[in-house]
Each structure stands twice: as structure tokens, then as C-alpha cells.
Amino acid sequence: MTEPTVRTFDDAAALVAAAADDLVAVIEQAQAERGFASIVLTGGTNGNALSAALRGKVIDWSRVDVFFGDERFVAGDDPDRNALQAQDALLDHVPVPSERVYTFPAADEFSGDGELAARVYAKRLADNAAERGNGVAVGGGLVPRFDVHLLGMGGEGHINSLFPHTDAVREQDATVVSVRDSPKPPPRRLTLTLPAVGAARRVWFLVSGADKAEAVAEGVGGASPEDWPCAGAHGSEQTVWFLDGAAASRLG
């Protein structure tokens, strides 16, 4: 587990721009060292803004594996899906091979069976890790050693679809779980677990707004992940909080 680094910027646009520049550098480094890079995209305002910012960067997309940290378990054409938002912001505009984009199953697949959908995505992760020789054992499964796992965060500290005091945030064996009772609509979701997030070399938070300040302070300060899920997300090599001044306002 790495100690968190805090970087504070004037506003959300500045933190997104800095994270985008840093992400390009990490992708280039990973491709030089191993021939490919592996990133986990996140949704939300800052996550989608970062995805859009990447459209203007010089990146060899033919050697980038793209994953998602969670997904709303809705129909495949539902605009709330993170995958569709990422397509609009980035993936439809860059030459990333479709076989390198690992989207979660939609609710209209597998007869709406969320548990089966979670197992299918977990197998996709394991197969990628085995094929690339880039895996980390988590419980009974295997997950890629992501170069960067990007995270947004809710005001109560949720990350991906891991909410406080839920079975999903307590999960230590599975890499992907189905959520049936999310306190934030829609209730049904699929999400990587904290151990799967922790397989990443780098975990980067993109957080702005005064309504997130308490959760930032608890996450950076090492609170209980069951109370504040963000506190349980750490990269094996680096954990960075990209914050605007309002989100950082309760840090010492």
C-alpha cells in the first residue's frame, strides 16, 4: 500500500489537464517497458472530461488496453452506461482496437443475471492478465496489473460502485461483484472490488467540489474503508489525489 500524494489545483479544469498530461507520460513509459499500457477509465464529470482531453494527445492507441471500474447494469443502449459516455468522449474518436476495450456486460445480456455478468467480466480480466503476462492474484482470481486506475468519488466516499457499509465494499475474494441495492440510482450495478483496484500500479483520484471535502479528508487520512470506501483504494506504486481547492479545503 502506498502513502497518498495530494496535488491541489485552482479548479477542476486544471486538475483534469494535469492528470491527462501525466496519464500520457505513464502510457508512453508502460509501452516502452512492456509494449502495452493498461488503463481503467472512470465516469462522472471529471472522468469524462479527462477522457475528452485525451482525444487531443499523441498516444499509440493500438497498444492500450482499456477497462472500466464499474458500470450501471442497464440496457446496452442506455445513455447512463459509462461505456457509452466513454465512447462519446474518447473511444469513438481514437484508433483503439475494439478488442482492446473491455466493457462490462449490459443488463440485456445473460437474461439480466448480474451475478453471471460479474463472473463474465472477472473472466475477461483474468484472460487479459494471463495473455499479457501482467496479472495479480486476487482471492481465487487474476486481475491485470493496471498501469493507472482512475477514480471519481461521491460525497459519501464511494468509488466505482462501492458504497459505505455494503457487502460489495467488504468483498475480499472476488475481483468483480454484482450490486443489487446501490443507494445511488440505478440500484443494479457491476463493480471492481477494492482488492482489484489495489492491483493497479497507480490509483488516481479526480475530485472537485466542496461537497467532497469531508470524504477527501477521510480518504487521505486513512479512515475505515467500510465507512469511507475511498480510503481503501491504493495503488501498489502510487496513489495520487488530484483535487481542486474546494475539495482539498479540509486537509490540514
The 8 nearest C-alpha neighbors of each residue, nearest first, counted from 0:
[[1, 235, 233, 234, 2, 236, 197, 237],
 [2, 0, 237, 235, 233, 238, 236, 234],
 [1, 3, 238, 4, 0, 237, 233, 219],
 [4, 2, 238, 239, 1, 219, 5, 240],
 [3, 5, 239, 238, 240, 6, 2, 237],
 [4, 6, 240, 239, 241, 3, 7, 242],
 [5, 7, 241, 240, 242, 4, 8, 239],
 [6, 8, 242, 243, 244, 241, 5, 247],
 [9, 7, 243, 10, 14, 13, 242, 244],
 [8, 10, 243, 244, 13, 7, 11, 14],
 [9, 11, 243, 13, 12, 8, 14, 244],
 [12, 10, 14, 13, 243, 207, 15, 45],
 [11, 13, 15, 10, 14, 16, 48, 45],
 [12, 14, 16, 11, 15, 10, 8, 17],
 [15, 13, 17, 11, 16, 12, 8, 241],
 [14, 16, 18, 12, 13, 49, 17, 19],
 [17, 15, 13, 19, 14, 18, 12, 20],
 [18, 16, 14, 20, 19, 15, 21, 13],
 [19, 17, 21, 15, 20, 16, 22, 14],
 [20, 18, 22, 16, 17, 21, 49, 15],
 [19, 21, 17, 23, 22, 18, 16, 24],
 [22, 20, 18, 24, 23, 19, 17, 25],
 [21, 23, 25, 19, 24, 20, 18, 26],
 [24, 22, 26, 20, 21, 25, 27, 19],
 [23, 25, 21, 27, 22, 26, 28, 20],
 [24, 26, 28, 22, 27, 23, 29, 21],
 [27, 25, 23, 29, 36, 28, 24, 30],
 [28, 26, 24, 30, 25, 29, 31, 23],
 [27, 29, 25, 31, 26, 30, 24, 32],
 [30, 28, 32, 26, 36, 31, 27, 33],
 [29, 31, 34, 35, 27, 33, 32, 28],
 [30, 32, 28, 29, 34, 33, 27, 35],
 [31, 33, 29, 30, 34, 28, 35, 27],
 [34, 32, 30, 35, 29, 31, 36, 28],
 [33, 35, 30, 31, 32, 29, 62, 36],
 [36, 34, 30, 62, 33, 63, 29, 37],
 [37, 35, 63, 29, 26, 30, 64, 146],
 [36, 38, 64, 145, 146, 63, 65, 35],
 [39, 37, 147, 65, 145, 146, 148, 66],
 [40, 38, 66, 148, 67, 149, 65, 68],
 [41, 39, 67, 149, 66, 38, 68, 148],
 [42, 40, 46, 150, 149, 68, 67, 151],
 [43, 41, 46, 47, 81, 44, 40, 151],
 [44, 42, 46, 45, 47, 151, 41, 48],
 [43, 45, 47, 46, 48, 42, 151, 49],
 [46, 44, 48, 47, 43, 49, 205, 15],
 [45, 47, 42, 41, 49, 43, 48, 44],
 [46, 48, 50, 49, 44, 42, 45, 43],
 [49, 47, 45, 51, 46, 50, 44, 52],
 [48, 50, 52, 46, 51, 47, 15, 19],
 [51, 49, 47, 53, 89, 52, 48, 88],
 [50, 52, 88, 48, 49, 89, 53, 54],
 [53, 51, 49, 54, 50, 55, 48, 19],
 [54, 52, 56, 50, 55, 51, 19, 49],
 [53, 55, 52, 51, 56, 89, 93, 92],
 [54, 56, 53, 52, 57, 51, 58, 93],
 [57, 55, 53, 54, 58, 23, 52, 20],
 [56, 58, 55, 59, 23, 54, 53, 60],
 [59, 57, 60, 56, 23, 27, 26, 53],
 [60, 58, 61, 62, 57, 63, 27, 95],
 [59, 61, 95, 63, 62, 58, 94, 93],
 [60, 62, 95, 59, 63, 96, 94, 99],
 [61, 63, 35, 60, 59, 36, 64, 34],
 [62, 64, 36, 60, 35, 37, 61, 65],
 [65, 63, 37, 99, 36, 100, 38, 66],
 [66, 64, 100, 38, 39, 101, 37, 99],
 [67, 65, 39, 101, 38, 40, 100, 102],
 [68, 66, 39, 40, 69, 41, 102, 65],
 [69, 67, 191, 159, 190, 39, 41, 40],
 [70, 68, 190, 159, 189, 67, 160, 191],
 [71, 69, 189, 188, 81, 72, 80, 190],
 [70, 72, 188, 73, 80, 189, 187, 185],
 [73, 71, 188, 106, 187, 105, 70, 189],
 [72, 74, 106, 71, 105, 77, 75, 80],
 [75, 73, 106, 77, 107, 105, 76, 72],
 [74, 76, 105, 77, 73, 107, 106, 80],
 [77, 75, 74, 78, 83, 80, 73, 105],
 [76, 78, 74, 79, 75, 80, 73, 83],
 [79, 77, 80, 83, 76, 84, 81, 75],
 [80, 78, 77, 81, 71, 84, 83, 73],
 [81, 79, 82, 78, 83, 71, 77, 70],
 [80, 82, 84, 83, 42, 70, 85, 79],
 [81, 83, 85, 80, 84, 86, 102, 70],
 [84, 82, 86, 85, 80, 81, 78, 87],
 [83, 85, 81, 87, 86, 82, 88, 80],
 [86, 84, 88, 82, 83, 87, 89, 81],
 [85, 87, 90, 83, 91, 89, 84, 88],
 [86, 88, 84, 85, 89, 91, 83, 90],
 [87, 89, 51, 85, 86, 50, 84, 47],
 [90, 88, 86, 51, 50, 92, 85, 91],
 [89, 91, 86, 92, 93, 85, 88, 87],
 [90, 92, 86, 89, 93, 87, 88, 94],
 [91, 93, 90, 89, 54, 94, 88, 86],
 [92, 94, 90, 95, 91, 89, 54, 60],
 [95, 93, 60, 96, 61, 92, 90, 91],
 [94, 96, 60, 61, 93, 97, 90, 99],
 [97, 95, 98, 99, 61, 94, 100, 60],
 [98, 96, 99, 100, 95, 101, 94, 90],
 [97, 99, 96, 100, 101, 95, 64, 65],
 [98, 100, 64, 97, 96, 65, 101, 63],
 [101, 99, 65, 97, 98, 64, 102, 66],
 [102, 100, 66, 65, 99, 103, 67, 98],
 [103, 101, 100, 82, 104, 66, 67, 120],
 [102, 104, 120, 105, 70, 101, 67, 116],
 [105, 103, 116, 108, 102, 106, 120, 119],
 [106, 104, 75, 74, 107, 108, 72, 73],
 [107, 105, 111, 73, 74, 72, 108, 104],
 [106, 108, 74, 105, 111, 110, 75, 109],
 [107, 109, 106, 110, 105, 111, 104, 112],
 [108, 110, 111, 112, 107, 116, 115, 106],
 [111, 109, 108, 112, 107, 106, 113, 115],
 [110, 112, 106, 109, 107, 113, 108, 105],
 [111, 113, 115, 110, 114, 109, 116, 106],
 [114, 112, 116, 177, 115, 111, 117, 189],
 [113, 115, 117, 177, 116, 112, 118, 176],
 [114, 116, 118, 117, 113, 112, 119, 109],
 [117, 115, 113, 119, 114, 118, 104, 112],
 [118, 116, 114, 120, 176, 115, 119, 175],
 [117, 119, 121, 115, 116, 120, 122, 114],
 [118, 120, 116, 122, 117, 121, 115, 123],
 [121, 119, 123, 117, 122, 118, 103, 116],
 [120, 122, 118, 124, 123, 119, 175, 117],
 [123, 121, 125, 119, 120, 124, 126, 118],
 [124, 122, 120, 126, 121, 125, 127, 119],
 [125, 123, 121, 127, 122, 142, 126, 128],
 [126, 124, 141, 122, 128, 142, 127, 123],
 [125, 127, 123, 129, 128, 124, 122, 130],
 [128, 126, 130, 124, 125, 129, 131, 123],
 [129, 127, 134, 143, 133, 125, 131, 126],
 [128, 130, 132, 126, 127, 131, 125, 134],
 [131, 129, 127, 128, 132, 126, 133, 125],
 [130, 132, 133, 128, 129, 127, 134, 143],
 [131, 133, 129, 130, 128, 134, 127, 143],
 [134, 132, 128, 131, 143, 144, 129, 135],
 [133, 135, 128, 143, 142, 144, 141, 132],
 [134, 136, 142, 141, 144, 143, 198, 137],
 [137, 135, 141, 140, 138, 142, 134, 139],
 [138, 136, 140, 141, 139, 135, 172, 194],
 [139, 137, 172, 140, 173, 136, 171, 174],
 [138, 140, 137, 172, 173, 141, 136, 174],
 [141, 139, 137, 138, 136, 125, 142, 174],
 [140, 142, 136, 125, 135, 137, 134, 128],
 [141, 143, 125, 124, 135, 134, 128, 195],
 [144, 142, 134, 128, 145, 133, 135, 124],
 [143, 145, 199, 198, 134, 133, 135, 200],
 [146, 144, 199, 37, 147, 143, 38, 200],
 [145, 147, 200, 37, 38, 199, 201, 144],
 [148, 146, 201, 38, 145, 202, 199, 149],
 [147, 149, 39, 202, 38, 199, 201, 203],
 [150, 148, 203, 40, 41, 39, 202, 204],
 [151, 149, 204, 41, 203, 205, 158, 152],
 [150, 152, 205, 204, 206, 158, 41, 46],
 [153, 151, 158, 157, 156, 206, 150, 154],
 [154, 152, 156, 157, 155, 211, 158, 151],
 [153, 155, 211, 156, 210, 214, 152, 157],
 [156, 154, 153, 157, 214, 227, 163, 211],
 [157, 155, 227, 214, 153, 229, 154, 228],
 [156, 158, 162, 153, 228, 161, 152, 155],
 [159, 157, 152, 161, 160, 229, 151, 228],
 [158, 160, 69, 161, 68, 190, 157, 150],
 [161, 159, 190, 158, 69, 162, 157, 188],
 [162, 160, 168, 158, 157, 159, 167, 228],
 [161, 163, 157, 165, 160, 168, 228, 164],
 [162, 164, 226, 225, 165, 227, 228, 157],
 [165, 163, 225, 226, 162, 166, 168, 169],
 [166, 164, 167, 168, 163, 162, 169, 161],
 [165, 167, 169, 168, 170, 164, 178, 161],
 [166, 168, 170, 165, 169, 161, 176, 192],
 [167, 169, 161, 170, 166, 165, 225, 162],
 [168, 170, 166, 167, 171, 165, 225, 164],
 [171, 169, 167, 168, 172, 166, 192, 173],
 [170, 172, 194, 173, 169, 138, 193, 192],
 [171, 173, 138, 170, 137, 139, 174, 194],
 [174, 172, 175, 171, 138, 170, 176, 140],
 [173, 175, 195, 192, 191, 121, 172, 137],
 [176, 174, 191, 117, 190, 173, 121, 192],
 [177, 175, 117, 190, 189, 178, 191, 167],
 [176, 178, 189, 114, 113, 117, 188, 179],
 [179, 177, 188, 187, 189, 180, 181, 176],
 [180, 178, 187, 186, 181, 177, 188, 113],
 [179, 181, 186, 178, 182, 187, 188, 185],
 [180, 182, 186, 183, 179, 178, 187, 184],
 [183, 181, 180, 184, 186, 162, 185, 163],
 [182, 184, 181, 185, 186, 180, 162, 160],
 [185, 183, 186, 182, 181, 187, 71, 180],
 [184, 186, 187, 183, 71, 181, 188, 72],
 [185, 187, 181, 180, 184, 179, 188, 183],
 [188, 186, 179, 72, 178, 185, 180, 181],
 [189, 187, 71, 72, 178, 70, 177, 186],
 [190, 188, 177, 70, 69, 178, 176, 72],
 [191, 189, 69, 160, 175, 176, 68, 159],
 [190, 192, 175, 68, 174, 195, 69, 176],
 [193, 191, 195, 174, 194, 175, 190, 196],
 [192, 194, 196, 195, 197, 232, 231, 168],
 [195, 193, 197, 196, 192, 171, 198, 137],
 [196, 194, 174, 192, 198, 197, 193, 191],
 [197, 195, 193, 198, 194, 199, 192, 232],
 [196, 198, 194, 195, 199, 234, 233, 193],
 [197, 199, 195, 144, 196, 135, 194, 200],
 [200, 198, 145, 144, 234, 197, 201, 196],
 [199, 201, 235, 236, 234, 146, 145, 147],
 [202, 200, 234, 237, 147, 199, 238, 236],
 [201, 203, 234, 238, 148, 147, 233, 149],
 [202, 204, 239, 149, 238, 240, 150, 148],
 [203, 205, 240, 150, 241, 151, 149, 206],
 [206, 204, 241, 151, 150, 45, 242, 240],
 [207, 205, 242, 204, 151, 241, 152, 246],
 [206, 208, 246, 243, 242, 11, 245, 211],
 [207, 209, 246, 245, 210, 211, 243, 206],
 [208, 210, 245, 246, 212, 211, 207, 248],
 [209, 211, 208, 212, 154, 246, 213, 245],
 [210, 212, 154, 209, 214, 246, 208, 213],
 [213, 211, 246, 215, 209, 214, 210, 249],
 [212, 214, 216, 215, 211, 217, 249, 210],
 [213, 215, 156, 217, 211, 216, 212, 218],
 [216, 214, 218, 212, 213, 217, 219, 211],
 [215, 217, 213, 219, 214, 250, 218, 220],
 [218, 216, 220, 214, 222, 215, 219, 221],
 [219, 217, 230, 215, 229, 220, 221, 216],
 [218, 220, 216, 221, 217, 215, 3, 230],
 [219, 221, 217, 218, 216, 222, 230, 215],
 [222, 220, 218, 230, 219, 217, 223, 231],
 [221, 223, 217, 230, 220, 218, 224, 227],
 [222, 224, 226, 225, 227, 230, 221, 231],
 [225, 223, 228, 227, 231, 230, 226, 222],
 [224, 226, 164, 163, 223, 227, 228, 168],
 [225, 227, 163, 224, 223, 164, 228, 222],
 [226, 228, 224, 156, 229, 225, 230, 163],
 [229, 227, 224, 230, 157, 231, 156, 225],
 [230, 228, 156, 218, 231, 227, 232, 158],
 [231, 229, 218, 224, 228, 221, 232, 227],
 [230, 232, 224, 229, 228, 233, 193, 223],
 [233, 231, 229, 230, 197, 193, 196, 234],
 [234, 232, 197, 238, 202, 0, 1, 231],
 [233, 235, 201, 202, 200, 237, 238, 199],
 [234, 236, 200, 0, 1, 237, 199, 201],
 [237, 235, 200, 234, 201, 1, 238, 0],
 [238, 236, 201, 234, 1, 235, 202, 239],
 [237, 239, 3, 202, 234, 233, 201, 203],
 [240, 238, 4, 203, 3, 5, 204, 241],
 [239, 241, 204, 5, 203, 242, 6, 4],
 [242, 240, 205, 6, 14, 204, 7, 206],
 [243, 241, 7, 206, 207, 246, 240, 247],
 [242, 244, 8, 10, 207, 7, 246, 245],
 [245, 243, 247, 246, 9, 248, 7, 8],
 [244, 246, 209, 248, 208, 247, 243, 207],
 [245, 247, 212, 208, 209, 207, 211, 243],
 [248, 246, 244, 245, 250, 249, 212, 242],
 [247, 249, 245, 246, 250, 244, 212, 209],
 [250, 248, 247, 212, 216, 251, 213, 246],
 [249, 251, 216, 247, 248, 215, 212, 219],
 [250, 249, 248, 216, 247, 220, 219, 215]]
